[in-house]
Amino acid sequence: MKVTLIDENSQPGGVCLHRGCIPSKSLLHLSSLIEETRNAEMFGLKFQPPEINLTRIREWSRDVISKMANGLVSLCKQRGVDFVHGKARFLNSNSLAVDNKKPMSFDHCILATGSQPICPPLFSKISDRLLTSTTALKLEKIPERLLIVGGGYIGLEMGTVYSALGSRVTAVEMTGDLLPGVDRDLVRPLSSKLKSQFQNVYLNTQVTSCQLKEKQIAVEFDGPGDVEKSNYDYVLVAVGRKPNSAHIGLESTRVKTDDKGFIRVNDQFQTAEPSIFAIGDVIGGSMLAHKASAEGKTVVEILADEAPNPKERCVPAVVFTNPELAWCGLTETAAKNNNRNITVAKFPWSASGRAQILGRPDGVTKLILDPATEDVLGMGICGVGAGELIGEGVLAVDHGLKARDLARSIHPHPTLSETIMETAEAFYGVATSIYKKPRK
């Protein structure tokens, strides 16, 4: 196929590379290093407090982004993809214009315009003291006191970064717990850790007033207990994202959106306009880069008349806090909400030799199993490096493996991956490192 890639950025990579996954995880890596040096004293190693060079940190993060972006430019050339820098707008179902210049025709178009942070009007009056998930990554300065509005993964990841760099962080979440919708036993170790890292964590609480007064942001809350108004240097709002579906000429096509602006597609990611497909954040669902990539590959297979596997694949999710959280497939929470009968097997990391060596016994690995067939329906992990481990769960779910398959697969010792094998063994009551009654 003759392929043209159009993007507003001067280089390809999208939100993930330039304003999302890569810069945020590079900063989270630094925060993890800082915490490791602080915790090393328990092993008999004492380090001096780190000297924070913000200029060099920003340069290093930009270098990482630049190397990967340059690599994508080279890949476009190697694969014969014509990269066009500019903003595209549809003229009709088979043509568009970039920056209102010469029209460009196409047989098929894949929309992957992504999303952007939502910022409620309540926070519009604090000007440059307002941070979003995008501007927070610029790391212009380290505020002495930082308020994070939203207890989802973006807010907690950025809170982890700024706390490690020296900010006194307060997180406020309107629901009854952090990371709403995630299994509570996975969230519990993280919640416990954040209560010692953050200055405050307010649950069932909302911001009711936010005013800039004499270089400080005066914030008032509505919540239980002793949540009182306080002053902050900056406020980071992380309450969700909205699709980039406006101002791209959809009205010139038959493409339909829902009341929130997400583009409607069928099970083959085709819009109401047969020549236009859409993938990623702009169609809603899990706003994850790997989900968008998988959807893009599926659409290309459809266009090439190579029928993709009709089986729905599970999409893993990772929260890159410390400890990390990761899950895939069916969760215990979803099973309960749908009255689905499941069996849950768990392995505490306190029984893992590797976790004890790392000084991180605060984790847990769990399997969601079908009690009748013993099929692996889902996996959840909380602990250091959980994001590196969850891939085995994706493989198990997507290929219909049973608990016995994981239990009989020899895992290296001592490793954290071994906890997956021992979780499956615990289901049968034959785990080496913990006692469970043998399964009848």
C-alpha positions in Angstrom: 0.0 0.0 0.0 1.1 3.6 -0.6 1.0 5.1 2.9 1.0 8.7 4.1 1.4 9.5 7.8 0.1 13.0 8.9 0.9 14.5 12.3 0.9 17.9 13.9 4.2 17.1 15.5 7.3 17.8 13.5 8.3 14.1 14.1 6.1 11.0 14.4 5.4 9.4 17.8 2.2 11.0 19.0 1.3 11.7 22.6 2.9 8.5 23.9 6.4 9.4 22.8 6.3 13.2 23.0 3.9 14.0 25.9 3.0 10.7 27.6 4.4 7.3 28.2 8.1 7.8 27.4 8.7 11.1 29.2 6.6 10.2 32.2 8.2 6.8 32.6 11.7 8.3 32.3 10.9 10.5 35.2 9.4 7.6 37.1 12.6 5.7 36.6 14.5 8.6 38.3 12.0 8.7 41.2 12.5 5.0 41.7 16.3 5.4 41.8 15.9 8.2 44.4 13.7 6.0 46.5 16.1 3.1 46.3 19.0 5.1 47.6 16.8 6.3 50.5 15.7 2.7 51.3 19.2 1.3 51.0 20.0 2.2 54.6 18.0 -0.9 55.7 20.6 -3.0 53.9 23.5 -1.3 55.6 24.2 1.2 52.8 23.8 4.9 53.4 23.9 7.4 50.5 24.0 11.2 50.7 20.7 13.0 49.6 20.7 13.4 45.8 21.5 16.7 44.2 18.7 17.5 41.8 19.8 19.1 38.5 16.5 19.9 36.8 18.3 21.2 33.7 20.1 18.0 33.1 17.0 15.9 33.9 15.1 17.8 31.3 17.9 17.4 28.8 18.1 13.7 29.4 14.4 13.2 29.0 14.5 15.2 25.7 17.4 13.1 24.5 15.5 9.9 25.0 12.5 11.3 23.1 14.7 12.7 20.3 16.5 9.4 19.8 13.3 7.5 19.5 11.6 10.1 17.3 14.7 10.1 15.0 14.4 6.3 14.8 10.7 6.6 13.7 11.7 9.1 11.0 14.3 6.6 9.7 11.7 3.8 9.9 9.3 5.9 7.8 12.0 6.2 5.1 13.0 2.6 5.2 9.4 1.5 4.9 8.5 4.0 2.2 6.0 5.9 4.4 5.5 9.5 3.4 5.5 11.6 6.6 3.7 14.9 6.4 3.9 17.5 9.2 0.7 19.5 9.6 -2.9 19.5 10.7 -5.3 17.5 8.5 -8.9 18.4 7.9 -11.4 16.3 5.9 -12.9 17.8 2.7 -15.1 14.7 2.0 -15.1 11.0 2.4 -12.0 10.5 0.2 -10.0 13.7 0.5 -8.4 16.0 3.0 -6.2 19.1 3.2 -3.2 19.6 5.3 -2.9 23.1 6.8 -5.6 24.2 4.3 -3.2 23.7 1.4 -3.4 21.4 -1.6 -6.0 18.6 -1.2 -4.8 15.0 -0.8 -7.0 12.0 -1.8 -7.1 8.6 -0.2 -8.8 5.3 -0.6 -8.9 4.6 3.1 -8.0 6.7 6.1 -7.2 5.6 9.7 -7.9 8.2 12.4 -5.6 8.0 15.3 -5.8 11.5 16.6 -5.6 10.6 20.3 -6.8 12.6 23.3 -5.9 15.6 25.5 -6.3 16.3 29.2 -9.6 17.6 30.6 -9.5 20.7 32.8 -12.7 21.7 34.6 -13.6 25.4 34.6 -13.1 25.5 38.3 -9.3 25.6 37.8 -9.3 28.2 35.0 -8.3 31.1 37.3 -4.9 29.9 38.5 -3.2 30.6 35.2 0.4 29.2 35.0 0.0 27.6 38.4 -2.2 24.9 36.8 -0.5 21.7 35.6 -1.8 18.9 33.4 -0.3 15.6 32.6 1.3 17.3 29.6 2.8 20.4 31.3 3.8 18.6 34.4 6.3 16.6 32.3 8.2 19.8 31.4 9.4 19.8 35.0 9.9 23.6 35.0 10.4 23.6 38.8 9.7 21.5 41.9 6.9 23.1 43.9 7.2 23.0 47.6 3.5 22.1 48.0 1.6 20.3 45.1 -2.0 19.4 45.0 -3.0 16.6 42.7 -6.7 16.4 41.7 -7.6 12.9 40.7 -6.5 9.6 42.2 -6.2 7.7 38.9 -3.0 6.3 37.4 -1.9 9.6 35.8 -2.3 11.6 39.0 -0.5 8.9 41.2 2.3 8.5 38.7 3.1 12.2 38.6 2.6 12.5 42.3 5.2 9.8 42.7 7.7 11.7 40.6 7.2 15.1 42.3 7.2 13.5 45.8 10.6 11.8 45.1 12.0 15.1 43.8 11.0 16.9 47.0 7.5 18.2 46.8 5.0 17.8 49.6 2.2 16.2 47.7 -1.5 16.1 48.6 -3.8 13.9 46.5 -7.6 14.3 46.4 -10.0 11.8 45.0 -13.8 12.1 44.8 -14.5 8.4 45.1 -13.8 6.2 48.1 -10.4 4.9 47.1 -7.5 5.4 44.8 -7.5 3.9 41.3 -11.3 3.3 41.2 -12.3 0.1 39.5 -9.0 -1.7 40.2 -9.1 -4.7 42.5 -8.7 -3.5 46.0 -6.1 -6.2 47.0 -3.8 -4.9 44.3 -4.3 -1.2 45.3 -3.9 -1.8 49.0 0.0 -2.1 49.1 0.2 1.1 47.0 -2.2 3.0 49.1 -0.3 2.1 52.2 3.0 3.3 50.6 1.6 6.5 49.3 0.2 7.5 52.7 3.9 7.6 53.9 5.2 9.3 50.7 2.4 11.9 50.3 1.6 14.6 52.8 -2.1 13.9 52.5 -4.5 11.6 50.7 -8.1 12.8 50.8 -10.8 10.4 49.6 -14.5 11.0 49.1 -13.4 14.7 48.6 -13.9 17.3 46.0 -12.3 20.7 45.3 -15.0 23.4 45.7 -12.9 26.5 45.3 -9.5 27.3 43.7 -8.2 30.9 43.8 -4.8 32.4 43.2 -4.0 34.7 46.1 -0.5 36.3 46.6 1.5 33.7 44.7 -0.3 30.9 46.5 -3.4 28.9 45.4 -6.1 28.9 48.1 -8.1 25.6 47.8 -11.2 24.7 49.6 -12.5 21.1 49.8 -15.8 19.3 50.5 -15.1 16.0 52.2 -15.4 14.0 55.4 -13.4 14.5 58.6 -10.9 17.3 59.0 -10.3 18.2 55.4 -9.7 22.0 55.6 -8.8 24.6 53.1 -5.1 25.0 52.4 -2.6 26.8 50.2 -0.5 25.2 47.4 2.2 26.4 45.0 0.8 24.4 42.0 -2.3 22.3 41.2 -2.0 19.3 38.9 -5.4 18.3 37.4 -5.6 14.7 36.3 -9.4 13.9 36.1 -9.5 12.4 32.6 -8.9 13.0 28.9 -11.1 13.9 26.0 -10.9 12.8 22.4 -9.2 14.9 19.7 -12.2 14.7 17.3 -13.1 18.4 16.9 -11.9 20.7 14.2 -10.8 17.9 11.8 -13.7 18.2 9.4 -15.8 15.2 10.5 -18.9 17.3 9.5 -17.8 16.9 5.9 -18.1 13.1 6.2 -20.6 10.6 7.6 -18.4 9.8 10.7 -20.5 9.9 13.9 -19.4 10.7 17.4 -21.1 10.1 20.8 -22.1 12.9 23.3 -18.5 13.0 24.6 -16.9 13.3 21.2 -15.6 9.7 20.9 -15.8 8.4 17.3 -18.2 5.5 16.9 -16.9 2.4 15.1 -18.0 -1.1 14.5 -16.2 -4.3 15.5 -13.8 -3.8 12.6 -13.0 -0.2 13.7 -14.9 1.2 10.7 -16.8 4.4 11.1 -20.2 5.3 9.6 -18.1 6.5 6.6 -16.9 3.2 5.0 -13.6 4.7 3.8 -12.6 6.0 7.3 -11.5 3.8 10.3 -10.6 5.0 13.8 -8.4 3.6 16.5 -7.0 4.4 19.9 -8.0 7.1 22.4 -10.3 8.8 19.9 -12.7 5.8 20.0 -12.7 5.5 23.8 -12.2 2.5 26.0 -8.8 1.9 27.6 -6.6 4.9 26.6 -3.4 2.9 26.2 -0.7 3.1 23.5 -0.4 -0.6 23.1 -4.2 -1.0 22.7 -4.1 1.6 19.9 -1.1 -0.1 18.2 -2.9 -3.5 18.2 -6.1 -1.9 16.8 -4.0 -0.2 14.0 -2.5 -3.5 13.0 -5.9 -5.1 13.0 -7.3 -2.5 10.6 -4.3 -2.9 8.3 -5.0 -6.7 8.2 -8.6 -5.9 7.3 -7.6 -3.6 4.5 -5.2 -6.2 3.2 -7.9 -8.8 3.2 -6.0 -10.8 5.8 -8.7 -11.7 8.2 -7.5 -11.0 11.8 -8.1 -13.5 14.6 -11.8 -13.0 15.6 -11.0 -13.8 19.2 -11.0 -10.7 21.4 -7.6 -10.2 22.9 -7.1 -9.0 26.5 -5.4 -5.6 26.9 -3.0 -5.4 29.8 -2.9 -2.3 32.0 0.0 -1.0 34.1 0.3 1.7 36.7 3.9 2.7 36.9 3.9 3.8 40.6 6.1 2.3 43.2 5.0 -0.5 43.7 3.7 -1.0 40.2 0.2 -2.5 39.5 -0.6 -4.6 36.4 -3.5 -6.6 35.4 -5.0 -8.3 32.3 -8.1 -10.2 31.3 -11.0 -10.6 33.8 -10.6 -8.8 37.1 -12.1 -9.8 40.4 -14.0 -6.6 40.6 -15.6 -7.1 37.1 -16.5 -10.6 37.9 -18.3 -9.6 41.1 -20.1 -6.8 39.2 -21.3 -9.3 36.6 -22.2 -12.0 39.1 -19.7 -14.3 37.5 -18.5 -17.4 39.4 -14.7 -17.4 39.7 -11.9 -18.8 41.8 -9.1 -16.5 43.0 -5.6 -17.8 43.7 -3.0 -15.6 45.4 0.6 -15.6 46.3 2.0 -13.0 48.8 5.4 -11.6 47.9 6.4 -11.9 51.6 7.0 -15.6 50.7 9.1 -14.7 47.6 12.9 -15.0 48.1 13.5 -12.5 45.3 11.1 -9.9 46.8 12.8 -10.3 50.2 16.2 -9.8 48.6 15.0 -6.6 47.0 13.4 -5.4 50.3 10.0 -5.3 48.6 7.8 -8.0 50.1 4.8 -5.7 49.8 3.5 -7.3 46.6 0.9 -9.9 45.6 0.3 -12.0 42.5 -3.2 -13.3 41.8 -5.0 -15.5 39.2 -8.6 -15.3 38.2 -9.7 -18.8 37.3 -12.7 -20.6 36.0 -13.7 -23.0 38.8 -15.1 -25.6 36.4 -12.4 -25.6 33.7 -9.4 -24.2 35.6 -8.8 -21.8 32.6 -6.8 -18.6 33.4 -9.3 -15.8 32.9 -7.2 -13.0 34.3 -4.1 -12.0 36.2 -3.2 -9.2 38.6 0.1 -8.2 40.1 1.1 -5.5 42.6 4.8 -5.2 43.2 8.1 -3.9 41.8 8.4 -4.7 38.1 4.7 -5.8 37.8 4.6 -4.3 34.3 7.4 -6.6 33.2 5.6 -9.7 34.5 2.1 -9.2 33.2 2.9 -10.4 29.7 2.8 -14.0 30.9 -0.8 -13.4 32.0 -1.7 -12.0 28.6 -0.3 -15.1 26.9 -2.2 -17.4 29.4 -5.5 -15.6 28.9 -5.3 -15.2 25.1 -4.3 -18.8 24.5 -6.7 -20.5 26.9 -4.0 -21.8 29.3 -5.0 -23.5 32.5 -3.7 -23.0 36.0 -1.9 -26.4 35.6 0.0 -25.0 32.6 1.5 -22.2 34.7 2.1 -24.5 37.7 4.1 -27.0 35.6 6.1 -24.4 33.7 9.5 -24.3 35.4 10.3 -20.7 36.4 13.8 -19.6 37.4 14.6 -19.2 41.1 14.9 -16.7 42.7 12.9 -14.4 40.5 9.7 -12.4 40.7 8.3 -14.3 37.7 8.4 -17.4 40.0 5.4 -15.9 41.9 3.2 -16.6 38.9 4.1 -20.3 39.0 3.6 -20.4 42.8 0.2 -18.7 42.5 -0.9 -21.5 40.2 0.6 -24.1 42.5 -1.2 -22.4 45.4 -4.5 -23.1 43.6 -3.8 -26.8 43.8 -2.4 -26.6 47.3 1.2 -27.7 46.3 3.0 -24.3 46.4 6.5 -24.7 47.9 6.7 -21.4 49.7 3.3 -21.1 51.3 0.8 -23.6 52.8 -2.5 -24.1 51.2 -4.8 -27.1 51.7 -4.5 -29.5 48.8 -7.3 -29.1 46.2 -9.7 -32.1 46.1 
